[in-house]
């Protein structure tokens, strides 16, 4: 038969006592109640804890925090895609410039399409636009 455990009280003070027994020695409340140096380690621990929480908070939402970093990373990704699109457009324009300088057939094609020019002797037949049936 196992010996019975003494019944523990269920009050808040009893719970705090049980909790404080698990703390490291420098954080446990001492028997010398009222001594000013007894509370120092607890206050120091609380200060360090609050300081650490503040630093975590600042590192998340500060001007150079994690949220700002994520936003800047997204903006950089968007700017890279814009640069890629502009590079592709630059290549297209360079090819068009080269065609305008070297290819008379391309110049003629543009003159016909954009300006509506025709060669002498050509006949232009304009057909009416076809109306779609409902």
Secondary structure, DSSP 8 states (H G I E B T S, - for coil): ----------SHHHHHHHHHHTS-GGGS--SSTT-TTTTHHHHHHHHHHHHHHHHHHHHHHSTTSHHHHHHHHHHHHHHHHHHHHHHHHHHHHHHHHHHHHH-HHHHHHHIIIII----TT-------------
